[in-house]
Amino acid sequence: MARIQQSVDINVAAHAVYTLLTQFEEYPRFMPNVEAVQRIDDAHFHWSKKIAERHLEWDTEITEQLPDRRITWHNLNGPRNDGEIDLQTVGPEQARVTVTMECEPSQLFSREEDNTEAAMTQRLAHDLTRFKDFAEASAGSMPASGYAAGSEGGDVSADSEQEAERFSVAEELNVDQQSDQARRVGQMPQAAAPGEMTPSDAMAESMRQQQSDAKGKADLQQSIERAVPPSDH
């Protein structure tokens, strides 16, 4: 069993480097022997790799993801490989990536000159150099700050600020509407325009008309009774 370790300093902030390292499907872009990495779920990935004339496939389980700090894994089948990626902030926009692996080179390479610990160490150093170039080239298209675990590096802080602003505007409008309603409570009806009858005037006029009609009917009945004497029968 060989234990190899290599480090590289990358001119990118640690949180951005961590985001790229968790996008395992992108590893073929800087690991030339890796053909594809397929996500099974958040913790399991299927790898396929071609070395010389050999085609290898295996499944990896991510056993720890500590944001901006550490990723650990181990192979569930195929070649023996347990590893850890550590991140360390060494500057405002600089991170150090250290990869440590315990593996069995003879399971990966058939030729004696390839399956030595020295050869594996050199190969890891080349992969890290390619990752450095990949990360620094990708930095310009990544968010300035913030990311969501398990996502594509979305800016959570910016989204939160926008959401808070939307709520603030909504609350302000609601308060204005309530204040406007409160101002209307207890107000006297507005005066009618000249020549226009208000609802209260119309109601009073109707009552006066009804009283007048009733009085007219009573007067008419009294006149009839005086003009026609009552019959004895």
ZABA-138135 format. One record per residue (C-alpha): y negated, x, z negated. Coordinates in steps of 0.2 Angstrom, whole numbers, plus 2048, in hexadecimal, padded with zeros to 3 digits. Example, Ala and Ser with C-alpha at 12.3 -4.5 7.8 and 13.67 -1.06 7.14 Angstrom:
BEGIN
+-----+-----+-----+
:   Y :   X :   Z :
+-----+-----+-----+
: 816 : 83E : 7D9 :
: 805 : 844 : 7DC :
+-----+-----+-----+
***
This chain:
BEGIN
+-----+-----+-----+
:   Y :   X :   Z :
+-----+-----+-----+
: 800 : 800 : 800 :
: 7EF : 807 : 805 :
: 7DF : 804 : 7FD :
: 7CF : 807 : 807 :
: 7BD : 804 : 804 :
: 7AD : 805 : 80F :
: 79B : 801 : 80D :
: 78C : 7FE : 818 :
: 77A : 7FA : 815 :
: 772 : 7EC : 81F :
: 760 : 7E9 : 822 :
: 762 : 7D6 : 81E :
: 760 : 7CD : 80E :
: 770 : 7CA : 804 :
: 770 : 7B7 : 805 :
: 76F : 7B8 : 818 :
: 77D : 7C5 : 819 :
: 788 : 7BA : 80D :
: 785 : 7AB : 819 :
: 78B : 7B5 : 828 :
: 79A : 7BC : 81E :
: 7A0 : 7AA : 81A :
: 7A0 : 7A5 : 82D :
: 7B1 : 7AC : 82F :
: 7B3 : 7A4 : 840 :
: 7A6 : 7B1 : 846 :
: 7B0 : 7C0 : 841 :
: 7B7 : 7C4 : 852 :
: 7A5 : 7C8 : 857 :
: 7A5 : 7D8 : 84D :
: 7B8 : 7DB : 84B :
: 7BE : 7DF : 85D :
: 7D1 : 7DD : 859 :
: 7CF : 7CC : 851 :
: 7D2 : 7BF : 85F :
: 7CD : 7AF : 855 :
: 7CB : 7A8 : 843 :
: 7CE : 796 : 841 :
: 7C8 : 78C : 832 :
: 7D5 : 781 : 82A :
: 7CB : 77C : 81B :
: 7BD : 783 : 810 :
: 7C9 : 790 : 809 :
: 7D6 : 793 : 816 :
: 7D5 : 79B : 827 :
: 7E2 : 79F : 835 :
: 7DF : 7B1 : 83D :
: 7E6 : 7B7 : 84E :
: 7E5 : 7CA : 852 :
: 7EB : 7D5 : 860 :
: 7EE : 7E7 : 85D :
: 7F4 : 7F2 : 86B :
: 803 : 7E7 : 872 :
: 805 : 7DE : 861 :
: 7FF : 7CC : 85E :
: 7FE : 7C7 : 84C :
: 7FA : 7B7 : 843 :
: 7F7 : 7B3 : 831 :
: 7EF : 7A7 : 825 :
: 7E2 : 7AD : 818 :
: 7DC : 7A4 : 808 :
: 7CB : 7A7 : 801 :
: 7CD : 7A9 : 7EE :
: 7BB : 7AB : 7E9 :
: 7AA : 7A8 : 7F0 :
: 79B : 7AD : 7E5 :
: 78B : 7AA : 7EF :
: 782 : 7BA : 7F4 :
: 78E : 7C4 : 7EA :
: 7A1 : 7C4 : 7EE :
: 7AE : 7BD : 7F9 :
: 7C1 : 7C1 : 7F6 :
: 7D0 : 7BC : 800 :
: 7E3 : 7BF : 802 :
: 7EF : 7BC : 810 :
: 7FB : 7AE : 80D :
: 807 : 7B5 : 81A :
: 808 : 7C2 : 828 :
: 802 : 7D4 : 824 :
: 7FE : 7D8 : 812 :
: 7EB : 7D8 : 80F :
: 7E2 : 7D4 : 7FF :
: 7CF : 7D7 : 800 :
: 7BE : 7D5 : 7F9 :
: 7AC : 7D6 : 800 :
: 79E : 7DA : 7F3 :
: 78C : 7D8 : 7F7 :
: 77E : 7E2 : 7EE :
: 76B : 7E0 : 7F0 :
: 764 : 7F1 : 7F3 :
: 752 : 7EB : 7F9 :
: 748 : 7DC : 7FD :
: 750 : 7DB : 80E :
: 75F : 7E6 : 80C :
: 771 : 7E3 : 806 :
: 780 : 7EF : 804 :
: 791 : 7E8 : 809 :
: 7A0 : 7F0 : 802 :
: 7B1 : 7EB : 808 :
: 7C1 : 7EF : 7FE :
: 7D2 : 7EC : 805 :
: 7E4 : 7EE : 7FF :
: 7F0 : 7ED : 80E :
: 7FF : 7F4 : 816 :
: 7FA : 7FE : 826 :
: 80C : 7FF : 82D :
: 80C : 7EB : 82E :
: 7FD : 7EC : 83A :
: 800 : 7FC : 844 :
: 810 : 803 : 84B :
: 809 : 814 : 850 :
: 809 : 821 : 842 :
: 7F8 : 827 : 846 :
: 7F1 : 816 : 844 :
: 7F9 : 810 : 834 :
: 7F2 : 81D : 829 :
: 7E6 : 819 : 81B :
: 7D9 : 825 : 824 :
: 7DB : 81B : 834 :
: 7D9 : 80A : 82B :
: 7C9 : 811 : 822 :
: 7C1 : 816 : 832 :
: 7C5 : 806 : 83A :
: 7BD : 7FC : 82C :
: 7AE : 807 : 82D :
: 7AC : 803 : 83F :
: 7AE : 7F0 : 83C :
: 7A0 : 7F1 : 82F :
: 794 : 7FB : 83A :
: 797 : 7ED : 847 :
: 794 : 7E0 : 83A :
: 783 : 7E8 : 835 :
: 77D : 7E7 : 847 :
: 783 : 7D5 : 848 :
: 77A : 7D0 : 838 :
: 76A : 7D9 : 83C :
: 76A : 7D1 : 84D :
: 76D : 7C0 : 846 :
: 760 : 7C1 : 838 :
: 752 : 7BB : 843 :
: 75A : 7AB : 846 :
: 75F : 7A7 : 834 :
: 754 : 79D : 827 :
: 748 : 7A7 : 81E :
: 74F : 7A2 : 80D :
: 75C : 797 : 805 :
: 76D : 791 : 80B :
: 77A : 784 : 806 :
: 78B : 78A : 801 :
: 798 : 786 : 80E :
: 78B : 782 : 81B :
: 783 : 78B : 82A :
: 775 : 792 : 81F :
: 76A : 783 : 81E :
: 759 : 785 : 815 :
: 75C : 77A : 806 :
: 74C : 77E : 7FD :
: 742 : 778 : 80D :
: 74B : 768 : 80E :
: 748 : 765 : 7FC :
: 736 : 767 : 7FE :
: 735 : 75C : 80D :
: 73F : 74E : 804 :
: 734 : 74F : 7F5 :
: 724 : 74E : 800 :
: 72C : 73E : 808 :
: 72F : 736 : 7F7 :
: 71D : 73B : 7F2 :
: 716 : 732 : 801 :
: 721 : 723 : 7FE :
: 71C : 721 : 7EC :
: 709 : 723 : 7F0 :
: 70A : 715 : 7FD :
: 714 : 70A : 7F0 :
: 707 : 70D : 7E3 :
: 6F9 : 708 : 7EF :
: 702 : 6F8 : 7F4 :
: 704 : 6F3 : 7E2 :
: 6F2 : 6F7 : 7DE :
: 6ED : 6ED : 7EC :
: 6F7 : 6DE : 7E6 :
: 6F0 : 6E0 : 7D4 :
: 6DF : 6E0 : 7DB :
: 6E2 : 6CF : 7E3 :
: 6E8 : 6C7 : 7D2 :
: 6DB : 6BB : 7CA :
: 6CF : 6BC : 7D9 :
: 6C5 : 6AC : 7DC :
: 6C8 : 6A4 : 7ED :
: 6BC : 6AA : 7FA :
: 6AE : 69E : 7FF :
: 6B0 : 694 : 80F :
: 6A6 : 698 : 81E :
: 697 : 68C : 821 :
: 69D : 67B : 827 :
: 6AF : 67F : 822 :
: 6B8 : 674 : 815 :
: 6C2 : 67E : 808 :
: 6D3 : 677 : 802 :
: 6CC : 672 : 7F2 :
: 6BE : 668 : 7FA :
: 6CA : 660 : 806 :
: 6D5 : 65A : 7F7 :
: 6C6 : 653 : 7EE :
: 6C0 : 64A : 7FD :
: 6D1 : 642 : 7FF :
: 6D2 : 63C : 7ED :
: 6C0 : 634 : 7EF :
: 6C6 : 62B : 7FF :
: 6D5 : 624 : 7F6 :
: 6CB : 61E : 7E8 :
: 6BE : 616 : 7F4 :
: 6CC : 60D : 7FD :
: 6D4 : 606 : 7ED :
: 6C3 : 600 : 7E7 :
: 6C0 : 5F7 : 7F8 :
: 6D1 : 5EE : 7F7 :
: 6CD : 5E8 : 7E5 :
: 6BC : 5E1 : 7EA :
: 6C4 : 5D8 : 7F9 :
: 6D1 : 5D0 : 7EE :
: 6C3 : 5CA : 7E2 :
: 6B9 : 5C2 : 7F0 :
: 6C8 : 5B9 : 7F6 :
: 6CC : 5B2 : 7E5 :
: 6BA : 5AB : 7E3 :
: 6BA : 5A3 : 7F4 :
: 6CB : 59A : 7F3 :
: 6CD : 590 : 7E3 :
: 6DE : 591 : 7DB :
: 6EA : 582 : 7DF :
: 6EF : 576 : 7D2 :
: 701 : 576 : 7D8 :
+-----+-----+-----+
***
